Amino acid sequence: MTALDTTIRPALPGRRRPPGLTYTGYELLRTVRNLRLTVFSLAFPLVLLVIVGGANKDVGDFLGTGISFPLYYLAGMISWGAMMAVISGGARIAPERQLGWVRQLRLTPLRPATYLTAKIASGYLLGILTMAVLTAAAVLVLGVRMPLDGWARMYLLVLIGLVPFAAFGVWIGHVVSPDAIGPAMGGITALFALLGGAWGPLTGNSGVLHSVTEWIPSYWLVQAGQSAFTGQWWPAQGWLVIALWTALAVGLATRAYRRDGARV
């Protein structure tokens, strides 16, 4: 019996579980068992949070941002780790294409939308796990404290801000070779994290470079921490930036998927 038979075969008599749901569950299980993805999206941000955040946990106003260093750095590490997680969900398409797995799936009743949704869901699962572990470390080790509505606001904004990165992951999975997927994913997330200020503000609160970074989605991921502290949501520009980058990423992912399908 092949892996295809065991993961997405149509329900047999007495088995009412839809093949799409079976496949999504399989993807989520693969994500939990993938130690390498867990290390990249969770371990590195966690180590930096504890070491760097611990060394600066008494800084109450970080570089004029109005929030403490531990809270700012928590938002930065959550942004970086969650970005890696959701991008990796789509990036796993690359090795599956090489093995012919995607071609086999196109011959089954599994809908393309279900396949792509499963990839995004697996990335979000790892992203949520990353957020939970980093938050626990920030509370227990760094002493970060916020009202419950502040935590909820930060989590919600981060989850919304990850949408374009999830689509970018699908695009990368269709255009990058398996040999290059690791460096590509690491380089892209590092660049977005740097420009977004995940490791510290790249610029001051004014100037041309600051204005440019405000049009990068990762900037608003980091700003989710400040929104949690101030009790205010993103301004209109933040929502516009996320919407524009989402439209761009979805367009690229859709085009790459269709072009790949035409080769089957």
N, C-alpha and C positions, 0 to 999 in steps of 0.2 A: 504494500500500500504506500503510495507516494505522499509527500508532505501536502501536495495539493488536495489529495483525497481527504486527508484528515483535518484540513483547516477550513475549506470553503465548499465542500460538497453539499448539495441540496438536502434538505431535511428528509429523512426516511420515515416510513410509517411509524408513528409513535414518537417521532422526534420533531418537535414543532419549532425548534430554534432556527431562525432565518440564517442563511449562509453569510449575510453581511454582518450580523451580530457575532457569529462565530469567528469570522475573520478579524473583526475589531478586537474581540477578546484575546485572540491569539497575538495580535500586535501589542496590546497592552502588557501581556505576559512577557513577550520578548523584551520589551523596554525595561521591565523590572529586573530581568535576569542579565541585562547587558552591563557588565561591570565597567567596561571602558567608558561608556557614555556617562555612567554615574560618577566616575572619577573626574571627568572633564567638566561636567556641569555642576557638580556638587562639591567635590573635595577641594579643588583649587580655590573657589570663592570662599569656602568655609575657612580654610587655612589663612587666607589673607585677611578675612574679617576678624578672626581671633587675634592674629599677630599684630596687624596694623591698627585695628580698632582698639585692641587692648592697650597698645602703647599711647593712644590718644583719647582714651575714654573720658578724661576729665575736661576736654575741650568743649566748652558750652556753645560757642558761636564760631562755626568753621568758616573762615575766610569771608566773613560778612554775609553768609547765607541766612543767618538767623536761626539755624538749627544746629544741634550738637553734632560733633564729628561721628560718634557711633551711629546715629540715625542716618546721617548722610551716607556714610559708608555702607550701612545695611542696604539702603535703597540701591546703591551702586552695585554691590555684589549680587543682590537679587536680580538686577537688570542683566548683568553679565551672565550669570549662571542660567537664568531663565531663557535668555536669548540663545545660548548654546543648546539648551534642551529642545526648544521648539524647532530650531533650524535643523538639528540632528534628526528629528522625526522625519522630515522630508528628505534629508540628505541620504537616508538609508535606501532610497530608491536606486541610487547609482549602482551599488553592488548587485541589487536584485535585477536590474536591467542587464548587467553583464552575464549573470547566470541564466538568463532567459525566463526568470520567474514572472516578470511583468508580462511577457508575451503569453505565457500560459494563463495568467489571470484574465487576459483579454478574451480568451476563448471560453471562459466560464460564465455562469449567470451573474457573477459579482459585478455590480455596476461601478464604473469608474469613479463616480462621486463617493461611493462607499470606501473604495480603496484609498483615495486621497484623504477622506475624513479620518480614516483609521490612522494614517500617518500623522496627521495633525493632532489627533487625540492622544497618541502615544507621546508626542513631544510635549504637549500640555501636561500630561500626567507627571512626567519627569520634572517639568518646570514647577509644578505645584509642590512636588516633594522637595525640590531645592528651596523654594520659598519657605516651606515649613521648617526645614532643618536650620536654615540661616536665621530665621526669626527666633527659634528656640535658643540658638547660640547667642544672639544679640541680647535676649532677655536675661538668660542665666549667667552669661560671662561678662557682658558689657553693661548690664543694668539698664538697657533701653526700656522706657516706660511711655505708653501712650494710651489714651482712651480707646475703648473698643471701636468706636466709630472711626477713629483715625486709622487703626489697623485695617478695618474693612475698606476704607477709601483707598488706601495704598494698594492693597491686594487687587481691588477691582480695576483700578487704573493700570496697574501692571499687566493684568490679564488682557485688557483691551489693547494696550500698547504692544503686546506681543503678536497681534494678528498679522501685521505685515511681515514679520520675521518668519512666521509659520509658512506663509506663502512663498517667501524667498527660499526657504528650505526645500520646498517642492520644486521650485525652479532650478536650484543648484543640483538637485538629484537627477534632473533630466539633461543637464548640459555639461556636467563635470564628470570626468572619468573616475572610476573607483580609486585609482592610484593617487589622484589629486584631491579627492574629496576631503581628506583630513586637513591638509594645509589650507585648502580653500575655506573650509568651515571655520578653522581657527583664526585665519587671517581676517575674514569678514567680521566675525564677532569681536575680535580684538580692536579692529578699526572703529566699529560702531561704539564699542565701550569707551575707547579713548576720546572720540569726538563728542560723545554724549556726556562725558564727565563722570563716568562710573568710578574711576580711580582718583577723582579729584577734578575740580573745575579746570577746564582747559584754558579759559579766558576769564576776564573780570565780568562785571555785569553790564558792560557796554563795549562798543567797538564793532568793527566790521566782522571780525572772526566770531564774536559772540552772536551777532545777528545771523551768521551762516549756520552755526550749530543749532540755533533754535528751529531750523527747518530740517533737522535730522530726528527720526523717530526715537532713537535711543536717548536723546536729551530729555524727552518727556517721560520716558521710563524712570530716569533718575529723579525727575521733578515730582514723581509720585510720592517720594518720601517727604518732600517739602509740603505737598498738598495735604498729606496726612497730619503734618505738624500744624499748619495754619488753619486747617478745617475748610479749605477752599478747593474746589475742583480745578482742573486745568482751565486756562483761559481759552477763548475761541480759537486762537492760533494753534494750541496744542491739539485740539480735536481735528482741526483742518489738516495739520501735518500728518496725523495718523491716518486720516481718511485718504489723503492723496497718495501716501506711500503704500497703503493697502491696495488701492486701485492699480498702482503701477506693478506691485508684486503679483497680484492676482492675474493681471494681464500677461505678464511674462511667464508665469507658471502655466496658464492655460495654453498659450501659444506653444511652449515647449512640450507640453503633454500631447497636444494634437500633432505636432511635427513628429514626435516619437511614435505615435500610433500609426501614422501614415507609412512608417517603415515596416510595420508588421506584415 
